[in-house]
């Protein structure tokens, strides 16, 4: 889905849309990985973890356990990550 949106934004020279769709595309890959990890844990009968997730308020990137100093997707500072339990 996002690659098509990105191509359209490029064709329209809409830099803001390109940035937004690139962030969304990268973040959805992260979310997919977290979802697969959780499913694997449930299938194996293991707890999914006793830790929080941190979500970047700029791009939506989600990380486990601790917020990074800098978002690897959009470069936002650590202070822009919100803890979600």
C-alpha positions in Angstrom: 0.0 0.0 0.0 2.6 2.6 1.1 4.9 2.1 -1.9 2.1 3.1 -4.2 1.3 6.2 -2.1 5.0 7.1 -2.0 5.3 6.8 -5.8 2.2 9.1 -6.2 3.7 11.6 -3.7 7.0 11.6 -5.6 5.1 12.2 -8.9 3.2 15.1 -7.4 6.4 16.5 -5.8 4.7 16.5 -2.4 7.6 16.2 -0.1 5.5 16.3 3.1 3.4 13.3 1.8 6.6 11.5 0.8 8.0 11.9 4.3 4.8 10.8 6.0 4.4 7.7 3.8 8.0 6.7 4.2 7.7 6.9 8.0 4.4 5.0 7.9 6.0 2.3 5.6 9.0 1.8 7.9 6.9 1.9 11.1 4.5 -0.7 9.8 7.4 -3.1 9.3 8.4 -2.6 12.9 4.8 -3.2 14.0 4.7 -6.4 12.0 7.8 -7.7 13.7 6.4 -6.9 17.1 3.2 -8.6 16.3 4.9 -11.8 15.0 7.1 -11.9 18.1 4.0 -11.7 20.3 2.2 -14.4 18.3 5.3 -16.7 18.5 5.4 -16.1 22.3 1.8 -17.1 22.7 2.2 -20.1 20.5 5.1 -21.3 22.5 3.2 -20.7 25.8 5.7 -18.1 26.9 4.8 -14.7 28.4 5.0 -11.9 25.9 7.0 -9.8 28.4 6.7 -7.7 31.5 7.8 -4.4 30.0 6.4 -1.3 28.4 6.5 -0.1 24.9 7.5 3.4 23.9 5.9 5.1 20.9 7.4 7.9 19.0 4.9 10.7 18.9 6.3 12.0 15.6 6.2 8.9 13.4 4.6 6.1 15.4 7.7 3.9 15.7 7.3 1.5 18.6 10.1 0.0 20.6 10.3 -2.4 23.5 11.6 -1.9 27.0 13.3 1.6 26.7 13.0 4.6 24.4 16.1 5.1 22.3 18.1 8.4 22.5 17.0 9.0 18.9 14.2 7.5 16.8 15.8 5.3 14.1 12.9 6.1 11.8 12.4 9.8 12.0 15.3 11.1 14.2 13.0 12.4 16.9 14.6 12.9 20.4 14.0 10.5 23.2 11.7 13.0 24.9 9.2 12.5 22.1 8.6 8.8 23.0 5.6 8.1 25.1 5.4 5.1 27.4 2.6 2.7 26.8 1.9 -0.2 29.2 
